[in-house]
């Protein structure tokens, strides 16, 4: 494997891109559900009953994790580009680990509140 791919910043790049793609795929579904709330109340009620299933709540927690991961890795990129660093290597790895941990914590808190 290429040595650049073993670096933590590469995995932050991959995490940021994949979480962005997943969230982008989720948004049309989210807007469709919001449209149901405006137009068809009974279908929305059926969907909300479906959303009470444990697997759906777990998927929602996954979405929260992806959102926080995308946000934290995006903030990391902004910090690397806009702030003055003595060495960019110093800033990379700490933010990668912090972003991953923060996303898992947010998903756990969401899941604990949902159950």
C-alpha positions as CSV (number, residue, x, y, z in Angstrom):
1,X,0.0,0.0,0.0
2,X,1.2,3.5,-0.8
3,X,2.7,5.3,2.2
4,X,0.5,8.3,1.7
5,X,-2.6,6.0,2.2
6,X,-1.3,4.8,5.5
7,X,-1.3,8.4,6.9
8,X,-4.1,9.5,9.2
9,X,-4.8,12.5,7.1
10,X,-5.6,10.3,4.1
11,X,-8.3,8.5,6.1
12,X,-9.7,11.9,7.2
13,X,-9.9,12.7,3.5
14,X,-11.7,9.4,2.7
15,X,-14.0,9.9,5.7
16,X,-14.9,13.4,4.7
17,X,-15.6,12.4,1.1
18,X,-17.7,9.3,1.9
19,X,-19.7,11.0,4.6
20,X,-20.4,13.8,2.2
21,X,-21.6,11.4,-0.4
22,X,-23.8,9.5,2.0
23,X,-25.4,12.7,3.3
24,X,-25.9,13.9,-0.2
25,X,-27.8,10.6,-1.0
26,X,-29.8,11.0,2.2
27,X,-31.0,14.6,1.5
28,X,-33.5,13.8,-1.3
29,X,-35.1,11.2,1.0
30,X,-35.3,13.7,3.8
31,X,-36.9,16.3,1.6
32,X,-39.4,13.7,0.4
33,X,-40.4,12.9,4.0
34,X,-40.8,16.6,4.7
35,X,-43.1,16.9,1.6
36,X,-45.2,14.0,3.1
37,X,-45.7,16.1,6.2
38,X,-47.2,18.9,4.1
39,X,-49.3,16.9,1.6
40,X,-50.2,13.5,2.9
41,X,-50.6,13.2,6.7
42,X,-51.5,9.5,6.8
43,X,-48.5,8.5,4.8
44,X,-46.3,10.6,7.1
45,X,-47.9,8.9,10.2
46,X,-47.1,5.4,8.6
47,X,-43.5,6.5,8.0
48,X,-43.2,7.8,11.6
49,X,-44.5,4.5,12.9
50,X,-41.8,2.8,10.7
51,X,-39.2,5.1,12.1
52,X,-39.8,3.7,15.6
53,X,-38.2,0.4,14.6
54,X,-34.9,-0.2,16.3
55,X,-33.0,-0.7,13.1
56,X,-34.2,2.6,11.7
57,X,-33.1,4.3,14.9
58,X,-29.7,2.7,14.6
59,X,-29.5,4.0,11.0
60,X,-30.5,7.5,12.2
61,X,-27.6,7.3,14.7
62,X,-25.3,6.4,11.8
63,X,-26.5,9.5,10.0
64,X,-25.8,11.6,13.0
65,X,-22.3,10.1,13.2
66,X,-21.7,10.8,9.5
67,X,-22.9,14.4,9.9
68,X,-20.6,15.0,12.8
69,X,-17.7,13.3,11.0
70,X,-18.3,15.4,7.9
71,X,-18.5,18.6,10.0
72,X,-15.4,17.9,12.1
73,X,-13.3,16.8,9.1
74,X,-14.5,19.9,7.2
75,X,-13.5,22.1,10.1
76,X,-10.1,20.4,10.2
77,X,-9.6,21.3,6.5
78,X,-10.6,24.9,7.1
79,X,-8.2,25.1,10.0
80,X,-5.4,23.7,8.0
81,X,-6.0,26.1,5.2
82,X,-6.8,29.3,7.2
83,X,-4.7,29.1,10.4
84,X,-1.0,29.6,10.7
85,X,0.7,26.4,11.7
86,X,4.4,25.8,12.4
87,X,4.0,22.5,10.7
88,X,0.8,21.1,9.1
89,X,1.8,17.6,10.2
90,X,1.3,18.7,13.8
91,X,-2.3,19.6,13.2
92,X,-3.4,16.6,11.1
93,X,-3.5,13.6,13.3
94,X,-5.0,15.1,16.5
95,X,-7.9,16.5,14.5
96,X,-8.5,13.2,12.7
97,X,-8.7,11.3,16.0
98,X,-10.8,14.0,17.7
99,X,-13.2,14.1,14.7
100,X,-13.7,10.3,14.8
101,X,-14.2,10.2,18.6
102,X,-16.6,13.2,18.5
103,X,-18.7,11.5,15.8
104,X,-19.0,8.3,17.7
105,X,-19.9,10.2,20.9
106,X,-22.6,12.2,19.1
107,X,-24.1,9.0,17.6
108,X,-24.1,7.3,21.0
109,X,-25.8,10.3,22.7
110,X,-28.4,10.4,19.9
111,X,-29.0,6.6,20.1
112,X,-29.3,6.8,23.9
113,X,-31.9,9.5,23.6
114,X,-33.8,7.7,20.8
115,X,-34.2,4.4,22.7
